[in-house]
Amino acid sequence: MAGLAALLAFGWADTSRADDLSALFDPGTIISVGGLVGSGPRFQGGNKAGLWGLPYLSFRRPDEPREWWSPDDGVGVSLLGDAHAQAGVVLDFREGRDLKDDRRLVGLPKLPVTIGLGLYGEVWPIIDILRLRAELTQGVRADDGLVAKLSADLIGRVGRLTVSGGPRVVMADSAAMRLDFDVPVGTSLLNPQLTPFRASAGLRSVGATLGASYDWSADWQTITSVRYDRLVRSAEASPIVRRIGTADQVTVSTGAVYSFSLNP
């Protein structure tokens, strides 16, 4: 997660309906800007935390309520749908890995911070209370592989306070798993802790997230969240995880959003 700070130039556009882009031209359009900062594993399976930051940007019509979103959602733009279901394009960030993150990684290939591009879909079986979401992204490089993220969120509101939480599941194809968890033959010559290992496709992690937001006013909102992921199966079996890092991955974040209206 530490490498995410290098990608602050990417905006976060999160729209809720297919025709939301037209809201930019409506009188009184409400623009929300802000950002998140957090701490999480420096690389997949790492046990040392690094800092990261991400911007936030969204817009809505003046007659629309403030939209709920989860800090661990990918950066998405809705292309079609309504309040019950939406689909669109999504961008997610993928951690890098090098010796600056942990000197015990000596002998392993360096991985640059990168992004994945793809599609997302979400449905609201109970509007404003229960959301189901899926994201499928392909890394921008050919060998980055496919990653699928599934989530469910239960949302509750008490006055100005909103609390949410739910399970998380991440799956990946062989290319994505091998990139993060393989130990190439010959690595042990430089690093005896790391014996050769070949990761396989399938389930990568299971976990859950818990978040809270508070509307201090119509203009200001603060957001806090914590997410826990447990690496499983091939990911957990990798020597990178067992001998250098940990299968228990915790990410925390906090941030603020300011909303203002565009006058006619």
C-alpha positions as CSV (number, residue, x, y, z in Angstrom):
1,M,0.0,0.0,0.0
2,A,2.9,2.4,0.5
3,G,3.3,2.8,-3.2
4,L,-0.2,4.2,-3.6
5,A,1.1,7.6,-2.6
6,A,2.9,7.7,-6.0
7,L,-0.5,7.6,-7.7
8,L,-2.1,10.6,-6.1
9,A,-2.4,12.2,-9.5
10,F,-5.3,9.9,-10.4
11,G,-8.7,11.4,-9.5
12,W,-11.4,9.4,-7.8
13,A,-14.6,9.7,-9.7
14,D,-17.5,7.8,-8.2
15,T,-20.9,8.4,-9.8
16,S,-24.1,6.5,-9.0
17,R,-26.1,6.6,-12.2
18,A,-25.6,6.3,-15.9
19,D,-26.7,9.9,-16.5
20,D,-24.6,11.4,-13.7
21,L,-22.1,12.9,-16.0
22,S,-24.8,15.4,-17.1
23,A,-25.0,16.6,-13.5
24,L,-21.8,18.6,-14.2
25,F,-23.8,21.0,-16.3
26,D,-26.8,21.3,-14.0
27,P,-27.3,24.5,-12.0
28,G,-26.3,23.9,-8.3
29,T,-24.3,20.8,-9.0
30,I,-22.7,19.6,-5.7
31,I,-18.9,18.8,-6.0
32,S,-17.3,16.7,-3.3
33,V,-13.5,16.8,-2.9
34,G,-11.3,15.3,-0.3
35,G,-8.8,12.5,0.4
36,L,-7.8,9.5,2.4
37,V,-4.6,8.7,4.2
38,G,-3.8,5.3,5.7
39,S,-1.4,2.6,6.7
40,G,-1.2,-1.0,5.4
41,P,1.2,-3.7,4.3
42,R,4.1,-2.5,2.1
43,F,3.6,-5.4,-0.2
44,Q,1.3,-8.5,-0.6
45,G,2.1,-10.7,2.5
46,G,4.3,-8.1,4.1
47,N,4.4,-7.5,7.9
48,K,5.8,-4.0,7.8
49,A,3.4,-1.1,7.4
50,G,3.7,1.8,5.0
51,L,1.7,5.1,4.5
52,W,-0.4,5.8,1.5
53,G,-2.8,8.5,0.3
54,L,-5.6,8.8,-2.3
55,P,-7.7,11.7,-3.5
56,Y,-11.5,11.7,-3.7
57,L,-13.8,13.4,-6.2
58,S,-17.5,13.0,-6.9
59,F,-20.4,15.1,-8.0
60,R,-24.2,14.9,-7.7
61,R,-27.3,16.9,-8.4
62,P,-28.7,19.2,-5.7
63,D,-31.7,17.0,-5.1
64,E,-29.7,13.8,-4.6
65,P,-28.5,12.7,-1.2
66,R,-24.9,12.2,-0.3
67,E,-23.9,8.8,-1.7
68,W,-22.4,6.1,0.5
69,W,-19.2,4.5,-0.6
70,S,-16.6,2.2,0.9
71,P,-12.9,3.4,1.2
72,D,-11.7,0.1,-0.3
73,D,-13.8,0.4,-3.4
74,G,-11.9,0.7,-6.7
75,V,-12.0,4.0,-8.5
76,G,-15.1,3.6,-10.6
77,V,-17.3,5.5,-13.0
78,S,-20.9,4.2,-13.5
79,L,-21.9,3.7,-17.2
80,L,-25.4,2.3,-16.7
81,G,-27.9,1.5,-14.0
82,D,-30.1,3.1,-11.4
83,A,-30.5,3.2,-7.6
84,H,-31.0,-0.6,-7.5
85,A,-28.0,-1.7,-9.7
86,Q,-25.1,-0.1,-11.5
87,A,-22.2,-1.2,-13.7
88,G,-19.2,0.6,-15.0
89,V,-15.5,0.8,-15.4
90,V,-13.1,0.6,-12.5
91,L,-9.4,1.2,-11.7
92,D,-7.6,-0.4,-8.8
93,F,-4.1,0.0,-7.4
94,R,-1.6,-2.8,-7.0
95,E,1.2,-2.7,-4.6
96,G,4.8,-2.9,-5.7
97,R,7.7,-4.6,-3.9
98,D,11.4,-3.9,-3.5
99,L,14.2,-4.0,-1.0
100,K,13.2,-0.6,0.4
101,D,10.1,-2.3,1.8
102,D,12.0,-5.1,3.5
103,R,15.7,-6.0,3.2
104,R,14.7,-9.7,3.6
105,L,13.3,-9.6,0.1
106,V,16.8,-9.8,-1.4
107,G,16.9,-12.2,-4.4
108,L,13.3,-11.6,-5.4
109,P,12.3,-9.6,-8.5
110,K,11.4,-6.0,-8.0
111,L,7.7,-5.3,-8.6
112,P,6.7,-1.7,-9.6
113,V,3.5,-0.1,-8.3
114,T,0.9,-0.5,-11.0
115,I,-2.8,-0.4,-11.7
116,G,-5.5,-2.7,-13.0
117,L,-8.4,-1.7,-15.3
118,G,-11.7,-3.5,-15.7
119,L,-15.4,-3.6,-14.9
120,Y,-17.5,-3.4,-11.7
121,G,-21.1,-4.2,-10.9
122,E,-23.1,-3.7,-7.8
123,V,-26.6,-4.3,-6.7
124,W,-28.6,-3.0,-3.7
125,P,-31.0,-5.8,-2.6
126,I,-32.1,-3.3,0.1
127,I,-31.5,0.3,-1.0
128,D,-29.2,2.2,1.3
129,I,-28.9,-0.8,3.7
130,L,-27.3,-3.7,1.8
131,R,-24.9,-3.6,-1.1
132,L,-23.2,-6.4,-3.1
133,R,-20.3,-5.5,-5.3
134,A,-17.9,-7.2,-7.7
135,E,-14.8,-5.9,-9.4
136,L,-12.7,-7.6,-12.1
137,T,-9.5,-6.0,-13.3
138,Q,-6.6,-6.8,-15.5
139,G,-3.2,-5.4,-14.8
140,V,-1.9,-2.9,-17.4
141,R,1.1,-5.1,-18.1
142,A,0.5,-8.5,-19.8
143,D,1.9,-10.5,-16.9
144,D,0.0,-8.6,-14.1
145,G,-2.9,-11.0,-14.4
146,L,-6.6,-10.8,-13.4
147,V,-7.9,-10.0,-9.9
148,A,-11.5,-10.4,-8.8
149,K,-12.8,-8.7,-5.6
150,L,-16.2,-9.5,-4.1
151,S,-17.7,-7.6,-1.2
152,A,-20.9,-7.2,0.8
153,D,-21.8,-4.2,3.0
154,L,-24.5,-3.7,5.6
155,I,-25.0,0.0,6.2
156,G,-26.7,1.6,9.2
157,R,-27.4,5.3,10.0
158,V,-28.0,6.9,13.4
159,G,-28.4,10.7,13.0
160,R,-25.3,12.0,11.4
161,L,-23.3,8.8,12.0
162,T,-23.1,6.1,9.4
163,V,-21.6,2.7,10.2
164,S,-20.9,0.0,7.7
165,G,-19.2,-3.4,7.4
166,G,-19.1,-6.7,5.7
167,P,-17.0,-9.6,4.2
168,R,-14.4,-9.4,1.5
169,V,-13.1,-12.1,-0.8
170,V,-10.2,-11.7,-3.3
171,M,-9.4,-14.2,-6.1
172,A,-6.7,-14.1,-8.7
173,D,-5.5,-16.0,-11.8
174,S,-2.2,-17.7,-12.0
175,A,-0.3,-14.7,-13.4
176,A,-1.4,-12.4,-10.6
177,M,-0.7,-15.0,-7.9
178,R,2.7,-15.9,-9.3
179,L,3.7,-12.2,-9.6
180,D,3.2,-11.6,-5.8
181,F,4.0,-15.0,-4.3
182,D,6.3,-17.0,-6.6
183,V,9.9,-17.7,-5.4
184,P,12.0,-18.3,-8.6
185,V,14.6,-21.1,-8.7
186,G,17.9,-19.7,-7.7
187,T,16.6,-17.2,-5.2
188,S,17.9,-19.3,-2.3
189,L,21.5,-18.7,-3.5
190,L,21.1,-15.1,-2.3
191,N,18.4,-15.7,0.3
192,P,18.4,-19.1,2.1
193,Q,15.0,-18.3,3.7
194,L,13.3,-18.4,0.4
195,T,13.0,-21.9,-1.2
196,P,11.5,-22.2,-4.7
197,F,7.8,-21.9,-4.8
198,R,5.1,-21.7,-7.5
199,A,1.8,-20.1,-6.6
200,S,-1.4,-21.2,-8.2
201,A,-4.7,-19.5,-9.2
202,G,-7.7,-19.3,-7.0
203,L,-8.7,-17.8,-3.7
204,R,-6.1,-15.2,-2.4
205,S,-7.7,-13.8,0.7
206,V,-10.8,-13.6,2.8
207,G,-11.6,-10.9,5.3
208,A,-13.9,-8.1,6.4
209,T,-14.0,-4.3,6.7
210,L,-15.6,-2.0,9.2
211,G,-16.1,1.7,8.5
212,A,-17.7,4.8,10.0
213,S,-18.5,8.3,8.6
214,Y,-19.8,11.4,10.3
215,D,-21.5,14.3,8.7
216,W,-20.4,17.3,10.7
217,S,-22.5,19.6,8.4
218,A,-23.9,19.6,4.9
219,D,-20.3,20.6,3.8
220,W,-18.0,18.4,5.9
221,Q,-17.7,14.6,6.3
222,T,-15.1,12.5,8.0
223,I,-14.5,8.9,7.2
224,T,-12.6,6.1,9.1
225,S,-12.2,2.4,8.2
226,V,-10.2,-0.7,9.1
227,R,-9.9,-3.8,6.9
228,Y,-8.6,-7.2,7.8
229,D,-7.5,-9.8,5.1
230,R,-6.3,-13.3,5.8
231,L,-4.1,-14.7,3.0
232,V,-5.1,-18.3,2.2
233,R,-4.2,-21.3,0.2
234,S,-1.4,-20.7,-2.3
235,A,-0.8,-17.2,-1.1
236,E,-0.5,-18.3,2.6
237,A,1.8,-21.2,1.6
238,S,4.4,-18.9,-0.1
239,P,7.8,-18.6,1.7
240,I,7.5,-14.9,1.2
241,V,4.5,-14.9,3.6
242,R,5.6,-17.7,5.9
243,R,9.2,-16.7,6.4
244,I,9.3,-13.0,5.8
245,G,5.8,-11.6,6.2
246,T,2.5,-12.6,7.6
247,A,-0.8,-14.0,6.3
248,D,-2.7,-11.4,8.5
249,Q,-3.0,-8.2,6.6
250,V,-4.5,-5.0,8.3
251,T,-5.2,-1.7,6.6
252,V,-6.5,1.4,8.3
253,S,-7.6,4.7,6.7
254,T,-9.1,8.0,7.6
255,G,-10.0,11.1,5.6
256,A,-12.3,14.0,5.0
257,V,-14.6,15.2,2.2
258,Y,-15.7,18.8,1.6
259,S,-18.8,19.4,-0.5
260,F,-19.8,22.7,-2.2
261,S,-22.4,23.8,-4.7
262,L,-21.8,25.3,-8.2
263,N,-24.0,28.3,-8.5
264,P,-26.0,28.8,-11.7
